[in-house]
Amino acid sequence: MFYVYILKSALNSSYYVGCTGDLSERLKLHNSGQVNSTKRYAPWTMVYSEKYNNLNEARLRELQIKSWKKRSAIERLINNAAMV
């Protein structure tokens, strides 16, 4: 299984979108400063994830979410998932 995930920074409330095969391990990497693009804004909290059968599907979804650009679109996705 592969996952698309959204993290939220406790430092500045920014979001980060990524994909991985291991959610808990990936979150540890982000929070330990081992991911260059996120180490400045740690600590991070996982606020959303979706499960996919293969890496290609997960990456396509990651790119789709990143293409939205607007914070409000990401927050709408997170909030709608919380309602389910």
N, C-alpha and C positions, 0 to 999 in steps of 0.2 A: 504494500500500500504506500501511496504517496499523498502528501498533504500540501495544500496551499494554506498559508497562515497569515494573520495580521497581528503585529505587535504594536503596543502603545507605550511610548516613553513616559516614565514617571517624572522625568526631568523637565520636559517641555511639551508633553502631550502630542508629539508627532507620531505618525504611523509609519510602519515598515511592512511591506508585503514581500513574502518569499515562499519558496517551496522546499520540501524536504521529505525524507523517508522516515525520520524519527523526530517527532515534535519535541519531546522532552530534552533530548540531547541538543537539538538545535537552539532551543531557548537557553540552555546552559552556556552554549558558545557565545550567543549574543550578550548575555549578562556577564560573562567573564572577560569581555573585551577582545575576544579572538576573531570577531568579524569587523573588518576595518570600517565598513559603512555605517555601523551602529554603535561602535564602542564609545563615541562621544556622548551619546544620549542615554546610556544605561542608568538605571535599571529598566528593563522591559517587562511587560506583562502580555501574555497571550490573550487576545480579546476575541479571536475568531479563527476557525479552521474549517476546511472542507476536505473530504477524503476522495481520492482518485485511484483507479486501478493501475495506472502507469504514469511514468514521469512526464511523458509527452503531454498527456491531458492536463496534468497539474501545471506544467509550464505555460501552456496555452491560457489557462485560467488566470495564472499569475500575471501574464502580460495583459490580459483583458482588464483586470482590476487596476493595474498600474497605468493603463491608457486613460482611465477616467480622469485623472489629474485633480479633480475636485475633492477636497476633504469631505464635503457633504455627501458625496456618492458613497464613499467608504463607510461613513458613519451610518448611512441609511442601510447598507448591507449588514453591518454589525447589529444595529437595532432591530431589524426585521428578523434576524436569526434568533435574537434573544426572546422575541415574542412567540416563537414556535414551540 
